[in-house]
Amino acid sequence: MTDSPDETPRRRPQQRKQVLLRLDPSVYEALARWAGEDLRSANAQIEFLLRKSLAEAGRLPKDTKPMPRRGRPPVTEP
Protein backbone atom coordinates (compact mmCIF):
# COMPACT_ATOMS: atom_id res chain seq x y z
CA MET A 1 0.00 0.00 0.00
CA THR A 2 1.70 3.15 -1.19
CA ASP A 3 0.62 6.72 -0.69
CA SER A 4 1.31 8.67 -3.82
CA PRO A 5 0.67 12.41 -3.99
CA ASP A 6 -1.66 11.85 -6.95
CA GLU A 7 -4.09 9.79 -4.89
CA THR A 8 -6.79 11.64 -3.03
CA PRO A 9 -8.11 10.07 0.15
CA ARG A 10 -11.49 8.46 -0.29
CA ARG A 11 -14.21 9.49 2.10
CA ARG A 12 -16.31 6.78 3.59
CA PRO A 13 -20.04 7.23 3.27
CA GLN A 14 -21.41 8.66 6.49
CA GLN A 15 -22.84 5.86 8.58
CA ARG A 16 -25.70 6.10 11.01
CA LYS A 17 -24.58 6.52 14.61
CA GLN A 18 -25.27 3.87 17.21
CA VAL A 19 -26.31 5.01 20.67
CA LEU A 20 -26.84 3.00 23.81
CA LEU A 21 -30.02 4.19 25.51
CA ARG A 22 -31.19 3.11 28.93
CA LEU A 23 -34.92 3.49 29.53
CA ASP A 24 -37.27 2.70 32.36
CA PRO A 25 -39.02 -0.56 31.38
CA SER A 26 -42.48 1.02 31.54
CA VAL A 27 -41.34 3.89 29.28
CA TYR A 28 -39.95 1.37 26.79
CA GLU A 29 -43.17 -0.66 26.83
CA ALA A 30 -45.26 2.46 26.17
CA LEU A 31 -42.88 3.47 23.37
CA ALA A 32 -42.97 -0.01 21.84
CA ARG A 33 -46.80 -0.05 21.89
CA TRP A 34 -46.89 3.39 20.24
CA ALA A 35 -44.35 2.28 17.65
CA GLY A 36 -46.44 -0.81 16.87
CA GLU A 37 -49.52 1.33 16.34
CA ASP A 38 -47.55 3.52 13.91
CA LEU A 39 -46.07 0.43 12.20
CA ARG A 40 -42.52 1.38 13.22
CA SER A 41 -39.81 -0.32 15.23
CA ALA A 42 -39.03 1.11 18.66
CA ASN A 43 -35.75 2.45 17.24
CA ALA A 44 -37.52 4.19 14.33
CA GLN A 45 -40.08 5.63 16.76
CA ILE A 46 -37.32 7.10 18.93
CA GLU A 47 -35.68 8.67 15.88
CA PHE A 48 -39.04 10.01 14.67
CA LEU A 49 -39.75 11.62 18.04
CA LEU A 50 -36.26 13.09 18.35
CA ARG A 51 -36.45 14.59 14.86
CA LYS A 52 -39.92 16.01 15.56
CA SER A 53 -38.74 17.55 18.82
CA LEU A 54 -35.63 19.03 17.20
CA ALA A 55 -37.71 20.50 14.35
CA GLU A 56 -40.24 22.02 16.75
CA ALA A 57 -37.40 23.60 18.74
CA GLY A 58 -35.79 24.94 15.55
CA ARG A 59 -32.69 22.83 16.17
CA LEU A 60 -32.90 20.25 13.38
CA PRO A 61 -29.90 20.86 11.08
CA LYS A 62 -30.90 21.91 7.56
CA ASP A 63 -28.67 19.27 5.98
CA THR A 64 -30.43 16.43 7.83
CA LYS A 65 -31.46 13.70 5.43
CA PRO A 66 -35.01 12.33 5.62
CA MET A 67 -35.64 9.23 7.67
CA PRO A 68 -34.84 6.08 5.71
CA ARG A 69 -37.89 4.29 4.36
CA ARG A 70 -38.34 0.89 5.87
CA GLY A 71 -40.56 -2.04 5.13
CA ARG A 72 -41.83 -3.24 1.81
CA PRO A 73 -41.39 -1.05 -1.22
CA PRO A 74 -44.63 0.37 -2.63
CA VAL A 75 -46.44 -1.74 -5.21
CA THR A 76 -46.07 -0.37 -8.71
CA GLU A 77 -48.49 -1.26 -11.44
CA PRO A 78 -47.02 -2.57 -14.73
Buried (B, 14 or more C-beta within 10 A) or exposed (E): EEEEEEEEEEEEEEEEEEEEEEEEEEEBEEBBEBBEEEEBBBEBBBBBEEBEEEEEEEEBEEEEEEEEEEEEEEEEEE
